[in-house]
Amino acid sequence: MRTIRGKLTAWYTAALLVALAVFAGALYVELRKPSILELDSRLELETSLALRWLQDSHRVLGRLVLGDTLLSGASSAAQGPGDLSGPSLSPSVSAYFEAYRDYLILVDRDRNILFLSESARALSFQSLRTLADQIPPELTPKAATSIPLGVPGGAVRFTVVPVSGAGEDLGAILLAAPFTNSTFDPRVLLNAILVVSPVVVVFAVALAYWLAGTALVPVRLIMDEMDAIKDGRSLHRRLAVPLSNDELARLALTLNGMLARLETSFSSLHRFTADASHELKTPLMVLRAGVERALTHPKTPSESIEALDEALEQVNQMSEMVEDLLTLARADEGRAPLTMDAMDLRELVADATETAGLLAEGQGVEVTSKVPDNPVLLPVDRQRMRELLLNLATNAVKYTPAGGSVAIELEDAPDQVRLRVADTGIGIAPGDLPHIFDRFWRADPARSRTGDRPGVGLGLSITKWIAEAHGGTIMVASRPGRGTIFTVTLPRSVEPIN
Ligand code: ADP
């Protein structure tokens, strides 16, 4: 039973069998009800007739009992029900009761048995005792009730009526009738069900199998389509969404959404790989050309040292880039843990201002900083936070022409700390703003990584990751030709992500 179709059929069959059983039970109860009512009214009629007969006989004959009792009270076990040696009903009266098919028991005021009908005499001693015990000691009337008498009597329905107006000797009449004689027999129903149900079950199972198969056709179609799409080159394809707007339509929509996300991440992965190879290829080519030149045209030692120097610079840039890529890859995998230490962020600002200041000196750019008077203590990863601030500060210097200025500001708010790096540089075009945190993205692709503004476009991606890993955010505001402001907001209670 490994297929959904098989499972559905099995479940349906089980449910059908349970439903059939419940239906048969309910049918049995319903069919029995009228026959029990009929039995009860028969018992009522017969007891009233018996009572009337006793009263009429008393009026004509006077005393109706002869000799001692038959069975001494309902509690006596010594006498058998067939023992007729005690007092008994006068034969001229009891002859009338012999015609009763049901169990009739007549007792005196002490519940001693005076008469048993023929069918009652045929009962076992135990059954007769059980039945006689149903007569209440106070001889109060009892409406029709069911009681099991055991094999062979089975369950009976009985009623008790006190005898009045027939002399002091008579106590009560108990009249009982077995169910099987007049009521609905469950075996009839069971037989009917046994005959009909195999046909119904076979038909229903076949129907369930067919229905399950039909219902699963769209699922099979989706599976076939997914099979065709599963190789990476077909990710642009989409599943046909059924017009039914049901669960399958939702499944197709969900899968299409997943395919769209897969396509996006596959293409960004491709782009990322292509960009990374391209960025590595250029310095490698420069390196190779330099080394080949030095080997084929050996020059003076000073020229060789110059070539080696250039080669070293290329190697440094490449290892810097590989380091950045590794950081981002680890961050993606969640394997770049932060080492959080409470520190005064003013130290970081001072450090970054100094480094950016040195860089800016040669460019004619002024770097200033503004920090609060009191320490701004925050648990951060010292190395990473330093990297974040340096990335922003060196970018600001890099993209600010001579005569411009860069301001690094630290602001302490009650629930957060803000780091702001503002420059008066070339700015970023509004259309470029959504991309600046993308990996390998640079505003002007024509800018050479070895030119006056070197870089490969990974710095801001790393900066964004560091801010977010500290539970913070980074925002940018810029106007081309006027300058750019980067604002990093860090919450006071830092829950490091990763
Ligand atoms: P890189 O600086 O190495 O190119 P980044 O990721 O640090 O890479 O920056 C991505 C791009 O964002 C830069 O190439 C530049 O076009 C733009 N950019 C970043 N900072 C500034 C800034 N302060 N002013 C203008 N443009 C900027």
Boltz pocket constraint, residues with backbone or C-beta under 6 A from the ligand:
constraints:
  - pocket:
      binder: B
      contacts: [[A, 391], [A, 392], [A, 395], [A, 396], [A, 399], [A, 423], [A, 425], [A, 426], [A, 427], [A, 428], [A, 436], [A, 438], [A, 441], [A, 442], [A, 443], [A, 444], [A, 453], [A, 454], [A, 455], [A, 456], [A, 457], [A, 458], [A, 459], [A, 460], [A, 461], [A, 484]]
      max_distance: 6.0
